[in-house]
Amino acid sequence: MSNLSTTQQGDASKPALVLVHGWGAHSGVWQSVLPNLLEKFNITCIDLPGHGQSGLVVDNSIDGWAEAALKVAPQRAIWLGWSLGGLLAQYVASIAQQRVEKLIILASTPKFITTDDWHDAVDEKTFRDFHTQVIRDPHASLLRFIALQTRGSETASQDSRVLRKTLLQPEPKAEALDIGMQLLLETDLRNKLPDITTPTLLLTGERDTLIPASLPSTLNKLISNLESVAIKQAGHAPFLSHPEQFCQALADFCFKDNAIQQKEAK
């Protein structure tokens, strides 16, 4: 049995949308955009293992997390994952295509750290140094990561205040922060991306310091049915800094004929 906590809101006659938050967060992070999204979707929010109201799971591999999430998700839905949640959503779409109507990768990537053959990511030493700090002082590391997620956004101070208020109540379990960092460090889904044939949107912030601007063109070679949207002046959390543009980009993708295109959100 899955220990994952979910909240479900909306009209069952509307398209099902699954929202999966990022590292150190919980489902409360979507609060500012829920009213807009509920006008169009029937929403299920999932708390990742050890985050929010969810307990830890036995298998803490990406496969184990995906299995736990699928147990509590609708049988078929649009999946949207932010950052670490985006990593999970990509994996779900690659192994359970019949469960994923469409995929939205929000400020995420198939591989978060750089290697000799992958430059669209964060320097590995930087990530590993941060992981060490997470183990030593989870609370201080979470505060630092909140600042990092909002850096670059034109509303960085406001976004940071919102994240601190939301994410620290309740604060994720220290073990969950450690496990999540291990997944970010070790997971490489590049060989899984060709298995994703469902319509996919890569939604990023133009000023995101964690997701390089070169990622869309790289992913376009790996995912066959990809569209990319970059929200101007936004950082790693565009749904906080630019909620209207975020919701509009999501609606445009979900309620139109599928097409592969590149564009920027105005």
FIRO-88062 format. One record per residue (C-alpha): residue number from 1; residue in one letter; chain; x, y, z. Coordinates in Angstrom, 1 decimal. Layout:
+-----+-----+-------+--------+--------+--------+
|   n | res | chain |     xx |     yy |     zz |
+-----+-----+-------+--------+--------+--------+
| NUM |   a |     A |      X |      Y |      Z |
...
+-----+-----+-------+--------+--------+--------+
END
This chain:
+-----+-----+-------+--------+--------+--------+
|   n | res | chain |     xx |     yy |     zz |
+-----+-----+-------+--------+--------+--------+
|   1 |   m |     A |    0.0 |    0.0 |    0.0 |
|   2 |   s |     A |    1.2 |    3.5 |   -0.9 |
|   3 |   n |     A |    1.9 |    5.9 |    2.0 |
|   4 |   l |     A |    1.6 |    8.9 |   -0.3 |
|   5 |   s |     A |   -0.9 |   11.6 |    0.6 |
|   6 |   t |     A |   -3.1 |   13.2 |   -2.0 |
|   7 |   t |     A |   -5.7 |   16.0 |   -2.2 |
|   8 |   q |     A |   -8.3 |   16.0 |   -4.9 |
|   9 |   q |     A |  -10.3 |   19.0 |   -6.0 |
|  10 |   g |     A |  -12.6 |   19.9 |   -8.9 |
|  11 |   d |     A |  -15.3 |   18.6 |  -11.2 |
|  12 |   a |     A |  -14.9 |   15.0 |  -12.2 |
|  13 |   s |     A |  -16.3 |   15.9 |  -15.7 |
|  14 |   k |     A |  -13.2 |   18.0 |  -16.4 |
|  15 |   p |     A |   -9.8 |   16.7 |  -17.6 |
|  16 |   a |     A |   -7.8 |   15.1 |  -14.8 |
|  17 |   l |     A |   -4.6 |   16.9 |  -13.9 |
|  18 |   v |     A |   -1.9 |   15.5 |  -11.5 |
|  19 |   l |     A |    0.4 |   18.0 |   -9.9 |
|  20 |   v |     A |    3.7 |   16.8 |   -8.4 |
|  21 |   h |     A |    5.8 |   19.3 |   -6.4 |
|  22 |   g |     A |    9.6 |   19.6 |   -6.2 |
|  23 |   w |     A |   12.4 |   18.8 |   -3.7 |
|  24 |   g |     A |   11.7 |   20.1 |   -0.2 |
|  25 |   a |     A |    8.1 |   21.2 |   -1.0 |
|  26 |   h |     A |    4.6 |   19.8 |   -0.6 |
|  27 |   s |     A |    1.3 |   20.2 |   -2.4 |
|  28 |   g |     A |    0.6 |   23.5 |   -0.7 |
|  29 |   v |     A |    3.0 |   25.1 |   -3.1 |
|  30 |   w |     A |    0.3 |   25.1 |   -5.8 |
|  31 |   q |     A |   -2.2 |   27.1 |   -3.7 |
|  32 |   s |     A |   -1.8 |   30.4 |   -5.6 |
|  33 |   v |     A |   -2.7 |   28.8 |   -9.0 |
|  34 |   l |     A |   -5.3 |   26.3 |   -7.9 |
|  35 |   p |     A |   -8.3 |   28.6 |   -8.3 |
|  36 |   n |     A |   -7.4 |   29.3 |  -11.9 |
|  37 |   l |     A |   -6.6 |   25.7 |  -12.7 |
|  38 |   l |     A |   -9.8 |   24.4 |  -11.1 |
|  39 |   e |     A |  -11.8 |   26.3 |  -13.6 |
|  40 |   k |     A |  -10.5 |   23.9 |  -16.3 |
|  41 |   f |     A |   -9.2 |   20.7 |  -14.5 |
|  42 |   n |     A |  -10.1 |   18.1 |  -12.0 |
|  43 |   i |     A |   -6.9 |   18.2 |   -9.9 |
|  44 |   t |     A |   -5.0 |   15.6 |   -7.8 |
|  45 |   c |     A |   -2.0 |   16.9 |   -5.9 |
|  46 |   i |     A |    0.5 |   14.3 |   -4.7 |
|  47 |   d |     A |    2.9 |   14.8 |   -1.8 |
|  48 |   l |     A |    6.2 |   13.1 |   -2.5 |
|  49 |   p |     A |    7.5 |   10.5 |   -0.1 |
|  50 |   g |     A |    8.5 |   12.1 |    3.3 |
|  51 |   h |     A |    7.1 |   15.5 |    2.1 |
|  52 |   g |     A |    3.9 |   17.2 |    3.3 |
|  53 |   q |     A |    1.6 |   14.6 |    4.7 |
|  54 |   s |     A |    3.2 |   11.6 |    3.0 |
|  55 |   g |     A |    5.1 |    8.9 |    4.8 |
|  56 |   l |     A |    8.3 |    7.4 |    3.5 |
|  57 |   v |     A |    8.2 |    4.4 |    1.1 |
|  58 |   v |     A |   10.3 |    1.2 |    1.3 |
|  59 |   d |     A |   11.8 |    1.5 |   -2.2 |
|  60 |   n |     A |   13.4 |    4.9 |   -2.6 |
|  61 |   s |     A |   14.5 |    4.5 |   -6.2 |
|  62 |   i |     A |   12.9 |    6.5 |   -9.0 |
|  63 |   d |     A |   11.0 |    3.3 |   -9.8 |
|  64 |   g |     A |    9.7 |    2.9 |   -6.3 |
|  65 |   w |     A |    8.6 |    6.5 |   -6.1 |
|  66 |   a |     A |    6.8 |    6.2 |   -9.5 |
|  67 |   e |     A |    5.1 |    3.0 |   -8.4 |
|  68 |   a |     A |    3.8 |    4.8 |   -5.2 |
|  69 |   a |     A |    2.6 |    7.8 |   -7.2 |
|  70 |   l |     A |    0.8 |    5.7 |   -9.8 |
|  71 |   k |     A |   -1.1 |    3.9 |   -7.0 |
|  72 |   v |     A |   -2.7 |    7.1 |   -5.9 |
|  73 |   a |     A |   -3.1 |    8.8 |   -9.2 |
|  74 |   p |     A |   -6.1 |    8.8 |  -11.6 |
|  75 |   q |     A |   -6.2 |    5.9 |  -14.1 |
|  76 |   r |     A |   -5.5 |    8.4 |  -16.9 |
|  77 |   a |     A |   -4.5 |   12.1 |  -16.5 |
|  78 |   i |     A |   -2.4 |   15.0 |  -17.6 |
|  79 |   w |     A |    0.8 |   14.9 |  -15.4 |
|  80 |   l |     A |    2.6 |   18.0 |  -14.4 |
|  81 |   g |     A |    5.8 |   17.8 |  -12.4 |
|  82 |   w |     A |    8.0 |   20.6 |  -11.1 |
|  83 |   s |     A |   11.7 |   20.1 |  -10.7 |
|  84 |   l |     A |   12.2 |   16.8 |   -8.8 |
|  85 |   g |     A |    8.5 |   16.2 |   -9.5 |
|  86 |   g |     A |    9.2 |   16.7 |  -13.1 |
|  87 |   l |     A |   11.9 |   14.0 |  -13.0 |
|  88 |   l |     A |    9.3 |   11.7 |  -11.5 |
|  89 |   a |     A |    6.6 |   12.7 |  -14.1 |
|  90 |   q |     A |    9.1 |   12.0 |  -17.0 |
|  91 |   y |     A |    9.7 |    8.5 |  -15.6 |
|  92 |   v |     A |    6.0 |    7.8 |  -15.2 |
|  93 |   a |     A |    5.4 |    8.9 |  -18.7 |
|  94 |   s |     A |    8.1 |    6.6 |  -20.0 |
|  95 |   i |     A |    6.9 |    3.4 |  -18.2 |
|  96 |   a |     A |    3.2 |    3.9 |  -18.0 |
|  97 |   q |     A |    2.2 |    5.7 |  -21.2 |
|  98 |   q |     A |   -1.4 |    4.5 |  -20.9 |
|  99 |   r |     A |   -1.8 |    6.5 |  -17.7 |
| 100 |   v |     A |   -0.4 |    9.8 |  -19.0 |
| 101 |   e |     A |   -2.7 |   11.8 |  -21.3 |
| 102 |   k |     A |   -0.2 |   14.6 |  -21.7 |
| 103 |   l |     A |    3.1 |   15.5 |  -19.9 |
| 104 |   i |     A |    4.2 |   18.9 |  -18.6 |
| 105 |   i |     A |    7.8 |   19.1 |  -17.5 |
| 106 |   l |     A |    8.0 |   22.2 |  -15.3 |
| 107 |   a |     A |   11.5 |   23.6 |  -14.7 |
| 108 |   s |     A |   12.9 |   20.1 |  -14.8 |
| 109 |   t |     A |   15.3 |   18.0 |  -16.8 |
| 110 |   p |     A |   16.0 |   14.2 |  -17.3 |
| 111 |   k |     A |   19.4 |   14.7 |  -15.7 |
| 112 |   f |     A |   20.2 |   17.4 |  -13.2 |
| 113 |   i |     A |   24.0 |   17.2 |  -13.1 |
| 114 |   t |     A |   26.6 |   17.7 |  -15.8 |
| 115 |   t |     A |   28.8 |   15.0 |  -17.2 |
| 116 |   d |     A |   31.2 |   15.0 |  -20.2 |
| 117 |   d |     A |   28.3 |   14.1 |  -22.5 |
| 118 |   w |     A |   25.6 |   16.3 |  -20.8 |
| 119 |   h |     A |   26.0 |   20.0 |  -20.3 |
| 120 |   d |     A |   22.4 |   21.1 |  -19.9 |
| 121 |   a |     A |   22.5 |   20.9 |  -16.1 |
| 122 |   v |     A |   24.2 |   22.0 |  -12.9 |
| 123 |   d |     A |   27.8 |   21.4 |  -12.0 |
| 124 |   e |     A |   28.1 |   18.1 |  -10.1 |
| 125 |   k |     A |   30.5 |   19.4 |   -7.4 |
| 126 |   t |     A |   28.0 |   22.2 |   -6.7 |
| 127 |   f |     A |   25.2 |   19.7 |   -6.3 |
| 128 |   r |     A |   27.3 |   17.3 |   -4.1 |
| 129 |   d |     A |   28.5 |   20.1 |   -1.9 |
| 130 |   f |     A |   24.9 |   21.1 |   -1.3 |
| 131 |   h |     A |   23.9 |   17.5 |   -0.6 |
| 132 |   t |     A |   26.6 |   17.4 |    2.1 |
| 133 |   q |     A |   25.1 |   20.5 |    3.7 |
| 134 |   v |     A |   21.6 |   18.9 |    3.5 |
| 135 |   i |     A |   22.9 |   16.0 |    5.6 |
| 136 |   r |     A |   24.6 |   18.3 |    8.1 |
| 137 |   d |     A |   21.8 |   20.9 |    8.5 |
| 138 |   p |     A |   18.6 |   20.1 |    6.6 |
| 139 |   h |     A |   16.7 |   23.2 |    7.8 |
| 140 |   a |     A |   19.4 |   25.7 |    6.8 |
| 141 |   s |     A |   19.8 |   23.9 |    3.5 |
| 142 |   l |     A |   16.1 |   24.1 |    2.8 |
| 143 |   l |     A |   16.2 |   27.8 |    3.3 |
| 144 |   r |     A |   19.2 |   28.2 |    1.0 |
| 145 |   f |     A |   17.4 |   26.1 |   -1.7 |
| 146 |   i |     A |   14.3 |   28.3 |   -1.4 |
| 147 |   a |     A |   16.5 |   31.3 |   -2.2 |
| 148 |   l |     A |   18.2 |   29.5 |   -5.1 |
| 149 |   q |     A |   14.8 |   28.6 |   -6.6 |
| 150 |   t |     A |   13.6 |   32.2 |   -6.7 |
| 151 |   r |     A |   17.0 |   33.7 |   -7.8 |
| 152 |   g |     A |   16.7 |   35.5 |  -11.1 |
| 153 |   s |     A |   13.0 |   36.1 |  -11.0 |
| 154 |   e |     A |   11.8 |   39.7 |  -11.2 |
| 155 |   t |     A |    9.7 |   38.9 |   -8.0 |
| 156 |   a |     A |   12.4 |   36.9 |   -6.2 |
| 157 |   s |     A |   11.9 |   38.4 |   -2.7 |
| 158 |   q |     A |    8.2 |   37.9 |   -2.8 |
| 159 |   d |     A |    8.5 |   34.4 |   -4.2 |
| 160 |   s |     A |   11.0 |   33.5 |   -1.5 |
| 161 |   r |     A |    8.7 |   34.7 |    1.3 |
| 162 |   v |     A |    5.8 |   32.7 |   -0.2 |
| 163 |   l |     A |    8.0 |   29.5 |   -0.4 |
| 164 |   r |     A |    9.3 |   29.9 |    3.2 |
| 165 |   k |     A |    5.8 |   30.4 |    4.5 |
| 166 |   t |     A |    4.4 |   27.4 |    2.6 |
| 167 |   l |     A |    7.2 |   24.9 |    2.6 |
| 168 |   l |     A |    8.2 |   25.0 |    6.2 |
| 169 |   q |     A |    4.7 |   24.1 |    7.4 |
| 170 |   p |     A |    5.2 |   21.2 |    7.7 |
| 171 |   e |     A |    8.9 |   20.9 |    7.0 |
| 172 |   p |     A |    9.9 |   17.7 |    5.1 |
| 173 |   k |     A |   11.6 |   14.9 |    6.9 |
| 174 |   a |     A |   15.4 |   15.1 |    6.9 |
| 175 |   e |     A |   15.6 |   11.6 |    5.5 |
| 176 |   a |     A |   13.3 |   12.6 |    2.6 |
| 177 |   l |     A |   15.5 |   15.6 |    1.8 |
| 178 |   d |     A |   18.5 |   13.3 |    1.7 |
| 179 |   i |     A |   16.8 |   10.7 |   -0.5 |
| 180 |   g |     A |   15.4 |   13.4 |   -2.8 |
| 181 |   m |     A |   18.9 |   14.8 |   -3.3 |
| 182 |   q |     A |   20.3 |   11.4 |   -4.1 |
| 183 |   l |     A |   17.6 |   11.0 |   -6.8 |
| 184 |   l |     A |   18.5 |   14.4 |   -8.2 |
| 185 |   l |     A |   22.2 |   13.5 |   -8.2 |
| 186 |   e |     A |   21.9 |    9.9 |   -9.6 |
| 187 |   t |     A |   18.9 |    9.8 |  -11.9 |
| 188 |   d |     A |   19.6 |    9.9 |  -15.6 |
| 189 |   l |     A |   16.5 |    9.4 |  -17.7 |
| 190 |   r |     A |   18.0 |   10.3 |  -21.1 |
| 191 |   n |     A |   17.6 |    6.8 |  -22.4 |
| 192 |   k |     A |   14.0 |    6.8 |  -21.2 |
| 193 |   l |     A |   12.9 |    9.9 |  -23.2 |
| 194 |   p |     A |   12.5 |    8.2 |  -26.6 |
| 195 |   d |     A |    9.8 |    6.0 |  -24.9 |
| 196 |   i |     A |    7.7 |    9.1 |  -24.2 |
| 197 |   t |     A |    5.4 |    9.5 |  -27.2 |
| 198 |   t |     A |    2.6 |   11.4 |  -25.4 |
| 199 |   p |     A |    2.3 |   15.1 |  -26.2 |
| 200 |   t |     A |    4.9 |   16.9 |  -23.9 |
| 201 |   l |     A |    5.4 |   20.5 |  -22.8 |
| 202 |   l |     A |    8.7 |   21.8 |  -21.4 |
| 203 |   l |     A |    7.7 |   24.9 |  -19.4 |
| 204 |   t |     A |   10.6 |   26.9 |  -18.0 |
| 205 |   g |     A |   11.5 |   30.3 |  -16.6 |
| 206 |   e |     A |   13.7 |   32.4 |  -18.8 |
| 207 |   r |     A |   15.9 |   33.3 |  -15.8 |
| 208 |   d |     A |   16.0 |   29.9 |  -14.2 |
| 209 |   t |     A |   19.5 |   29.4 |  -12.7 |
| 210 |   l |     A |   19.0 |   25.6 |  -12.4 |
| 211 |   i |     A |   17.7 |   24.8 |  -15.9 |
| 212 |   p |     A |   19.9 |   26.1 |  -18.8 |
| 213 |   a |     A |   18.3 |   27.9 |  -21.7 |
| 214 |   s |     A |   19.9 |   25.3 |  -24.0 |
| 215 |   l |     A |   17.8 |   22.5 |  -22.6 |
| 216 |   p |     A |   14.7 |   22.8 |  -24.9 |
| 217 |   s |     A |   16.7 |   22.3 |  -28.1 |
| 218 |   t |     A |   18.5 |   19.3 |  -26.5 |
| 219 |   l |     A |   15.3 |   17.7 |  -25.4 |
| 220 |   n |     A |   13.7 |   18.3 |  -28.8 |
| 221 |   k |     A |   16.1 |   15.7 |  -30.1 |
| 222 |   l |     A |   15.1 |   13.1 |  -27.4 |
| 223 |   i |     A |   11.3 |   13.5 |  -27.1 |
| 224 |   s |     A |    9.4 |   13.1 |  -30.3 |
| 225 |   n |     A |    6.3 |   15.2 |  -29.5 |
| 226 |   l |     A |    7.7 |   18.2 |  -27.6 |
| 227 |   e |     A |    6.7 |   21.8 |  -27.3 |
| 228 |   s |     A |    8.6 |   24.3 |  -25.3 |
| 229 |   v |     A |    7.6 |   27.6 |  -23.6 |
| 230 |   a |     A |    9.9 |   29.9 |  -21.7 |
| 231 |   i |     A |    8.2 |   32.4 |  -19.4 |
| 232 |   k |     A |   10.0 |   35.8 |  -19.5 |
| 233 |   q |     A |   11.4 |   37.3 |  -16.3 |
| 234 |   a |     A |   10.7 |   34.0 |  -14.4 |
| 235 |   g |     A |   13.0 |   31.9 |  -12.4 |
| 236 |   h |     A |   12.8 |   28.3 |  -11.2 |
| 237 |   a |     A |    9.2 |   28.7 |   -9.9 |
| 238 |   p |     A |    7.3 |   30.4 |  -12.7 |
| 239 |   f |     A |    3.9 |   29.4 |  -11.2 |
| 240 |   l |     A |    4.7 |   31.6 |   -8.3 |
| 241 |   s |     A |    6.2 |   34.6 |  -10.0 |
| 242 |   h |     A |    4.0 |   34.6 |  -13.1 |
| 243 |   p |     A |    0.8 |   32.7 |  -12.3 |
| 244 |   e |     A |   -1.3 |   34.1 |  -15.1 |
| 245 |   q |     A |    1.3 |   33.3 |  -17.8 |
| 246 |   f |     A |    1.9 |   29.8 |  -16.2 |
| 247 |   c |     A |   -1.8 |   29.0 |  -16.3 |
| 248 |   q |     A |   -2.3 |   30.3 |  -19.8 |
| 249 |   a |     A |    0.6 |   28.3 |  -21.1 |
| 250 |   l |     A |   -0.8 |   25.2 |  -19.4 |
| 251 |   a |     A |   -4.3 |   25.8 |  -20.9 |
| 252 |   d |     A |   -2.9 |   26.5 |  -24.3 |
| 253 |   f |     A |   -1.1 |   23.2 |  -24.4 |
| 254 |   c |     A |   -3.8 |   21.1 |  -22.9 |
| 255 |   f |     A |   -6.7 |   22.4 |  -24.9 |
| 256 |   k |     A |   -5.4 |   22.7 |  -28.4 |
| 257 |   d |     A |   -4.6 |   20.3 |  -31.3 |
| 258 |   n |     A |   -1.2 |   18.7 |  -30.6 |
| 259 |   a |     A |    1.7 |   20.3 |  -32.5 |
| 260 |   i |     A |    5.4 |   20.5 |  -32.1 |
| 261 |   q |     A |    6.4 |   24.1 |  -31.8 |
| 262 |   q |     A |    8.8 |   26.4 |  -30.1 |
| 263 |   k |     A |    7.6 |   29.7 |  -28.6 |
| 264 |   e |     A |    8.0 |   32.2 |  -25.8 |
| 265 |   a |     A |    5.2 |   33.2 |  -23.4 |
| 266 |   k |     A |    4.6 |   36.9 |  -23.6 |
+-----+-----+-------+--------+--------+--------+
END
